[in-house]
Amino acid sequence: MIITYFGCEFFKVQFGDTTLAFNPISKDSKLKPSRFGADIVLSTTHHEDFNGVDQVSHGDKKPFVISGPGEYEVKEVFIKGLPSESKYSGKDLINTIYTVSLENMNICFLGAINNSELKAETIEALDEIDILFVPIGGEGVLDPAKAYKLAVSLEPKIIIPMHYGDVGAKDALKVFLKEAGENPQPESKLTLKRKDLEGKKGDIIVIESTNI
């Protein structure tokens, strides 16, 4: 699995011949979009910062689009969407938390969530989490302290912070890492195999945005 970060909450996850796009930035956004072809697109929130399906439809790649709660199976990838809430851009929005199972690894992508108190049924529906993507920038999503508290409570093996810098508090990452008592060296992209998760318990990995 190779994970690349394009800023805000926009990630590309590649494994074998399959490419997933999480929360692609739309060309209508004030943020900088990126283009590539995806097989599956997961959009958590109906907002131009997260729903740029057009940016990941490229060449012969016409992605299967998932934009809400439910259970899905696409190209042997198992996906579950769970309803939650967002206050992004000062609006009351529906946010979908996604769990994705692939290559014997479980991803949980929290999206633009703003409430650190998940419902009991949501927590119950989450499988064991290997890789957790959590927003940390405030401004309608979790602030760094609440983000870290929620992340740790979900007991993932790896935590990947997102949604900071241009779209959140400038020092959000610094505050988040201080909460965690960690200062990892940022990586340009992350390559993971199942065996790499052994011994990990809430380890934070910072992936640099390619759009800096």
Summary of the structure (lengths in Angstrom):
residues: 212
radius of gyration: 15.5
end to end distance: 22.9
largest distance: 45.0
contacts: 730
relative contact order: 0.16
helix: 18%
strand: 33%
